[in-house]
Each structure stands twice: as structure tokens, then as C-alpha cells.
Amino acid sequence: LFQADDLKMAYQITGTEGDVVHGKWTADYKFHGRPVHEESTSTFTVKDGKIVSHHDDFSVVKWAKQALPLGPLAVFADTTVGRAVITRLMRFGIKLAEKKLDEQ
């Protein structure tokens, strides 16, 4: 996400429960030239002042319909198979981005 073009982000901490911090964030950016508006909720577990776990919850289907040129295949995005394919594509893209960062 931090490699995205024209990135604008906002976040808000919405509550805490012991070592768990809840928040929400939005991001607006371009993914290969396509505008994306992403909304997510996050949960962090903090121990000794450090984040030891982090989980984001967002709609992979909403993201894909904005970020990917699905065309007529968009109707299949919100199916079990569609979500699985999109998730694998996202993981593959993340690995490519991480590899690119390692090479820099």
C-alpha cells in the first residue's frame, strides 16, 4: 500500500480493551492507474509498547472491483471461488512488491 501512487490515508483509534487496540482507516490511491478507495478496520495487540499482532478486515471484493480490470468477470468476484482467486492474486502481488523492495 505504501508503494501506491498518490496515496492519501486517514486513521482513527476507535477503542482499546487491555492490550488490544481497535481502529479504522481509509486509503485513497491509484493501483496501476486505477483509482481505489479502501476502508478497513484494524486490530492490534500491543505488548511492552510494541505491536505483536495486527489484523486488517476489508472487502477484498470491493477492492478488486476498483483495482482490477475485471470487466464482465466482476459478477463472479463475490463468489467463493472469486474471493479465493482475488486473495491469491493479492498475495502474489504483495510478494512481488516485497521482492522489489528487497532489491532496492
Beta strands, then each sheet from edge to edge (+ up, - down):
strand 1: 5-17
strand 2: 20-31
strand 3: 34-47
strand 4: 50-57
sheet 1: 1+ 2- 3+ 4-
end
